[in-house]
Amino acid sequence: MTIGQDAIRTKGWLGAHRFLVLRRLSQSTVLLAFLIGPWFGLWWVKGNLASSLTFGVLPLTDPYLFVQTLAAGFMPASAALIGAAVVLGFYALLGGRLYCAWVCPVNPLTDLAAWLRRRWGLKSGRVPDSATRYWVLAGSLLTAAATGTLVWEWVNPVSILQRSLIFGLSGSVLVVGAVFFYDLLVASRGWCGHLCPMGAFYGLLGQKSLLRVTARQRSACDDCMDCFAICPEPQVIRPALKKVGQESPLILDRDCTNCGRCIDICGRDVFHFTHRFDQRSDL
Amino acid sequence: MTTNPTAKPQGKTGALPASTARRKFLNGIAAAAGGGALLTLASLLVARPAAAQPAQALRPPGAMAEQDFLGACIRCGLCVRDCPYDTLQLAPAGSAVAGGTPFFNARAVPCEMCDDIPCVKACPTGALDPQLTDIHEARMGLAVLSDHETCLNFLGLRCDVCYRVCPVIDQAITLENIHNPRSDRHAMLLPTVHSDHCTGCGKCEKACVLPEAAIKVMPLKLAQGRLPEHYRKGWEEKARHGGSLIGDQIEMPVRGLEDKAYGDVRLNGEAAPNSLNSGWKP
């Protein structure tokens, strides 16, 4: 049986794709906020995801880029400092990798690759260690420090894709295509789940963040494995669902992106969004 | 599933003996570190050759020196959005200019030198120096009349277009009046760029009437030479000290040129009026 049939039968298609639809809406809303400027002359939001100015007052700066410039030996001016602090505070409080699942434009692409892999039954390839991203993160900061330039930003697929979409630039096809085909043919969830230093950064940022998924009704689990199949970071589910190394029903792993697909896909409503202090559990 | 050595320990590794568990753990770290190093080195490989600024890509006003700029610019494009003349562009990924950084091509759209410098005000990081408040202090590049063979003024015509369009006319570009040795009876008015006033806006390059501009704005590093630190110009030192520091030169008579200044070997003592060498001194 294909993944998610159970959920669609009990909750209907929309119920079984609720958070997926909301995420696609969120991702496109972010992009549209930048695009209504060049398209319709409504300059509510200027810049791009690296740094932006909303309604002429609210600066937002990507803290990972900010840290890279610090590593390169440059202290950015106050606008970038305030912008980075706002974004940093938001994700540290709410959920680090919310960025990956709800904002990042690479996510629909790697989701598509994962969907095709499931659909075509591709099992090929070799998956790198999922800690590789932390080494890439360290490497990006080390090279910035050694060279004084933002070396990673030359190849960062996240930066390149969002910038190309917002500014209508060409040239993103190579690196973005590389990510897509890597995820499709070489490593399942290879980029977002194993290599991306930006995801690693936001993960570290949100270690103690509030928004969490809980396996509150874990007694209802019938081991259908749909959540493991759909989850972009399947290793995060087991401790909460099967009490491996923890009693709490909360998914506390920093790798969890809060995408909510486990909630969607579960036909028995095991999972829910909650806050990190909610320890209610039926098991 | 691969192990995740940096994640919190997820219980004991089952029934594996300690040495096997340790080996698995270390192998995991090695694989992750190797992969990380590989990606990092690959990014260096891409970044290194691209770090040189191409000759026809000029940075916005107030941009730091290229090396520093590449460490300070976060590629947000706010300067591009606030440029009222669509002069500035963001470089696409994989182009000769570092991907995502702002630049302009003077021949396509030059800088209009706005008084309020909106691009500098938009920059959130200060990669475009907020200290720059007078656009005339900007040094985006330096105009160089690079081709003396095709410049119409060098051919003896009165084109003068680069001089006329210069926003800092008569300071950044002057017309130097010299004798035309080809016709021997006309003047050549040579457009001459002065680095202490040229902002590098590129209006001269944009306006050059030739199919390929004879005057081009280049990044300062490419356009300018530099004297060694220890060089002193004799005439400047002389003016500063109110006289020669090494005493007056002894003038020895030269046979046949007794009535001329020392070293003056020109046939008639008078220089042509308005010629470049009219101020000639031995």
Boltz contact constraints between the chains, C-beta under 6 A:
constraints:
  - contact:
      token1: [A, 46]
      token2: [B, 78]
      max_distance: 6.0
  - contact:
      token1: [A, 46]
      token2: [B, 81]
      max_distance: 6.0
  - contact:
      token1: [A, 47]
      token2: [B, 76]
      max_distance: 6.0
  - contact:
      token1: [A, 47]
      token2: [B, 77]
      max_distance: 6.0
  - contact:
      token1: [A, 47]
      token2: [B, 78]
      max_distance: 6.0
  - contact:
      token1: [A, 48]
      token2: [B, 76]
      max_distance: 6.0
  - contact:
      token1: [A, 48]
      token2: [B, 77]
      max_distance: 6.0
  - contact:
      token1: [A, 50]
      token2: [B, 74]
      max_distance: 6.0
  - contact:
      token1: [A, 50]
      token2: [B, 75]
      max_distance: 6.0
  - contact:
      token1: [A, 50]
      token2: [B, 76]
      max_distance: 6.0
  - contact:
      token1: [A, 51]
      token2: [B, 74]
      max_distance: 6.0
  - contact:
      token1: [A, 51]
      token2: [B, 76]
      max_distance: 6.0
  - contact:
      token1: [A, 51]
      token2: [B, 124]
      max_distance: 6.0
  - contact:
      token1: [A, 59]
      token2: [B, 124]
      max_distance: 6.0
  - contact:
      token1: [A, 65]
      token2: [B, 74]
      max_distance: 6.0
  - contact:
      token1: [A, 69]
      token2: [B, 72]
      max_distance: 6.0
  - contact:
      token1: [A, 72]
      token2: [B, 71]
      max_distance: 6.0
  - contact:
      token1: [A, 74]
      token2: [B, 71]
      max_distance: 6.0
  - contact:
      token1: [A, 74]
      token2: [B, 72]
      max_distance: 6.0
  - contact:
      token1: [A, 76]
      token2: [B, 125]
      max_distance: 6.0
  - contact:
      token1: [A, 77]
      token2: [B, 125]
      max_distance: 6.0
  - contact:
      token1: [A, 77]
      token2: [B, 126]
      max_distance: 6.0
  - contact:
      token1: [A, 79]
      token2: [B, 124]
      max_distance: 6.0
  - contact:
      token1: [A, 80]
      token2: [B, 124]
      max_distance: 6.0
  - contact:
      token1: [A, 80]
      token2: [B, 125]
      max_distance: 6.0
  - contact:
      token1: [A, 128]
      token2: [B, 35]
      max_distance: 6.0
  - contact:
      token1: [A, 129]
      token2: [B, 2]
      max_distance: 6.0
  - contact:
      token1: [A, 129]
      token2: [B, 28]
      max_distance: 6.0
  - contact:
      token1: [A, 129]
      token2: [B, 31]
      max_distance: 6.0
  - contact:
      token1: [A, 129]
      token2: [B, 32]
      max_distance: 6.0
  - contact:
      token1: [A, 130]
      token2: [B, 4]
      max_distance: 6.0
  - contact:
      token1: [A, 131]
      token2: [B, 4]
      max_distance: 6.0
  - contact:
      token1: [A, 131]
      token2: [B, 5]
      max_distance: 6.0
  - contact:
      token1: [A, 131]
      token2: [B, 6]
      max_distance: 6.0
  - contact:
      token1: [A, 131]
      token2: [B, 32]
      max_distance: 6.0
  - contact:
      token1: [A, 132]
      token2: [B, 32]
      max_distance: 6.0
  - contact:
      token1: [A, 132]
      token2: [B, 35]
      max_distance: 6.0
  - contact:
      token1: [A, 132]
      token2: [B, 36]
      max_distance: 6.0
  - contact:
      token1: [A, 134]
      token2: [B, 6]
      max_distance: 6.0
  - contact:
      token1: [A, 135]
      token2: [B, 32]
      max_distance: 6.0
  - contact:
      token1: [A, 135]
      token2: [B, 33]
      max_distance: 6.0
  - contact:
      token1: [A, 135]
      token2: [B, 36]
      max_distance: 6.0
  - contact:
      token1: [A, 136]
      token2: [B, 36]
      max_distance: 6.0
  - contact:
      token1: [A, 136]
      token2: [B, 39]
      max_distance: 6.0
  - contact:
      token1: [A, 139]
      token2: [B, 36]
      max_distance: 6.0
  - contact:
      token1: [A, 139]
      token2: [B, 40]
      max_distance: 6.0
  - contact:
      token1: [A, 143]
      token2: [B, 40]
      max_distance: 6.0
  - contact:
      token1: [A, 143]
      token2: [B, 44]
      max_distance: 6.0
  - contact:
      token1: [A, 148]
      token2: [B, 71]
      max_distance: 6.0
  - contact:
      token1: [A, 149]
      token2: [B, 70]
      max_distance: 6.0
  - contact:
      token1: [A, 149]
      token2: [B, 71]
      max_distance: 6.0
  - contact:
      token1: [A, 151]
      token2: [B, 43]
      max_distance: 6.0
  - contact:
      token1: [A, 151]
      token2: [B, 44]
      max_distance: 6.0
  - contact:
      token1: [A, 151]
      token2: [B, 47]
      max_distance: 6.0
  - contact:
      token1: [A, 152]
      token2: [B, 43]
      max_distance: 6.0
  - contact:
      token1: [A, 154]
      token2: [B, 46]
      max_distance: 6.0
  - contact:
      token1: [A, 154]
      token2: [B, 47]
      max_distance: 6.0
  - contact:
      token1: [A, 155]
      token2: [B, 43]
      max_distance: 6.0
  - contact:
      token1: [A, 155]
      token2: [B, 46]
      max_distance: 6.0
  - contact:
      token1: [A, 160]
      token2: [B, 93]
      max_distance: 6.0
  - contact:
      token1: [A, 163]
      token2: [B, 100]
      max_distance: 6.0
  - contact:
      token1: [A, 167]
      token2: [B, 77]
      max_distance: 6.0
  - contact:
      token1: [A, 167]
      token2: [B, 90]
      max_distance: 6.0
  - contact:
      token1: [A, 169]
      token2: [B, 92]
      max_distance: 6.0
  - contact:
      token1: [A, 170]
      token2: [B, 92]
      max_distance: 6.0
  - contact:
      token1: [A, 171]
      token2: [B, 92]
      max_distance: 6.0
  - contact:
      token1: [A, 171]
      token2: [B, 93]
      max_distance: 6.0
  - contact:
      token1: [A, 171]
      token2: [B, 94]
      max_distance: 6.0
  - contact:
      token1: [A, 172]
      token2: [B, 93]
      max_distance: 6.0
  - contact:
      token1: [A, 244]
      token2: [B, 10]
      max_distance: 6.0
  - contact:
      token1: [A, 244]
      token2: [B, 11]
      max_distance: 6.0
  - contact:
      token1: [A, 245]
      token2: [B, 10]
      max_distance: 6.0
  - contact:
      token1: [A, 245]
      token2: [B, 11]
      max_distance: 6.0
